Every structure is written in C-alpha cells, then in structure tokens.
Amino acid sequence: MSSSGYLCYVALGDSHTEGLGDGDDVRGLRGWADRLAEQVAHHSPGLLYANLAVRGRKAGQVRAEQLAPALAMRPDLATVVAGVNDVLRPGCDLDEVAGHVEAMFAALTAQGATVATLMFPDVGRITPLARPIGHRVLALNARIREAADRHGVVVAETAAHAAATDPRLWSADRLHAGPLGHARIAAAVAQALGLPGSDDKWTLPLPAEGTDISVWRTVGADARWAGTFLGPWVGRRLRGRSSGDGRQAKRPALLPVATSAGDTSPAV
C-alpha cells in the first residue's frame, strides 16, 4: 500500500458482494463492495477495482473460479465473503466451507494483501422460516473468525449489532441487503479497515416505527415471501440449477473507480 492509500482492490464472493438488492440487472447493481471501493477511492484517487463475485456461488466455487484471477491482479486490498449459499443447503459441511474460505485468506495475505471479511447475521431473525439454519450460520461465523485470526484478516463484526437484522435494511427477498443495508455493510468494513472518515454510526438502530402489526399481517407477508422467493429457490435446487448459471462477474477487470455516485455513508 502506498502512502496515499490502497492502489488495487479486488472483491471475491457471491450475490452479496455482487450487489443483489442494491439496484437491479437493468440499471446495474451497486452493492457494498462497490460502495467500499468508492470510499477507498476518495482517499486513493488512483484506485483500481475489480469485482469477481457471482451470485449463487458456493465457497468452493468462489475459490476455484475467483482466487486465481484475483491473485493475478496482485491486489493490496481484497475482500472475501462466501459461505451463505453452502449453509442454505442441507448436508452442508461447515469445516469444508470454512476450509475454502481460509485457503483464500491464506493465498491473498501470503501475497501481501490486506484482506477483510464480515460476519453473517442470524438469518432466522430476518426470515422466520430460516430459523432451522440459524445455528449453522453462527457456527460458520465462528470458524471464519478463527481462520481470520490465523491469517491476520480484518473482520467486520456486522452480526454483533441488533440493527443488522432490522427488516428495513433488507430487500424483499430477505436474503440480500437492500440499499441501506449495503451502505451499512460498506461502512462496517471501512471502519474495520480503519479508513479515514469511518466511524461506528453504522451500528446505530434505525428510528423507531410503529409496532402494531397483527399476527395475520405477518403470516400473510411470510406466505407471500414463500411463494415469491422461497418456492422458486427450492425449485432451482431440485433441478440442480443456480441463479448464477451462465453468469459472469460484473466487473472482471481492474478499472478506475468513479467517486461521483454520492455519499457512501449509511443513512441513520
């Protein structure tokens, strides 16, 4: 890293890092990694940035498809976030998943990169139907945190704050952050990295809103979510398909970062 800041940032991961929930495939996706790159570029105007993340990818696929291209770019900053797609599937081997993530940590840090990752919130608090896998998410967090400690990887403890599971930070599918959620994730990683101007405002709860929500309204919302998002997801699993089939990374090459997209800090 030069005295003026990072020169090259590469993001590895799945749909969360690709930016699902923050924009769309017509207008384009932004996401927390793009937002982080913009914040870094404010202090390092010559920053080059690539985002290799592809939706639907499991940790082993992220390692197999994205690690070698990332190493070839010789980043001095990299983010690695993977494992949620594994945890959502029955029979997930958490040690194997964490092993893939740790291998990416090891390879990137051995090459001299500063590497950052983040913790996954308890999905059962966001989507009640996902409560049966909540313990697996927390167990994966523990394994990834241990791996990060072994390799000097920076960890953004995004799961440690109640605000992380506020539904207003999440998109309609309840699996991906919405624009405000992506902004807060970017702010969390920026703080963990100690970037200039970063702080802990991302941990603050959103303003209180009315809580008079009937049981029937909640049940109805869950039913609509199951029909709109859960059903198609299960259907793809049964057919052996993925939302990322045939897709390529949105930003596979290093490019300069535009910093005119607006403030990258989260609204409170």
Sequence and secondary structure as in RCSB ss.txt:
>XXXX:A:sequence
MSSSGYLCYVALGDSHTEGLGDGDDVRGLRGWADRLAEQVAHHSPGLLYANLAVRGRKAGQVRAEQLAPALAMRP
DLATVVAGVNDVLRPGCDLDEVAGHVEAMFAALTAQGATVATLMFPDVGRITPLARPIGHRVLALNARIREAADR
HGVVVAETAAHAAATDPRLWSADRLHAGPLGHARIAAAVAQALGLPGSDDKWTLPLPAEGTDISVWRTVGADARW
AGTFLGPWVGRRLRGRSSGDGRQAKRPALLPVATSAGDTSPAV
>XXXX:A:secstr
 BTTB SEEEEEESHHHHTTTSEETTTEE HHHHHHHHHHHHH TT EEEE   TT  HHHHHHHHHHHHHHT  
SEEEEE  HHHHTSTT  HHHHHHHHHHHHHHHHHTT EEEEE    GGGT GGGGGGHHHHHHHHHHHHHHHHH
HT EEE GGGSGGGG GGGB TTSSSB HHHHHHHHHHHHHHHT TT  SGGGS          HHHHHHHHHHH
IIIIIHHHHHHHHTT  TTTT   SEEEEEE    S   S   
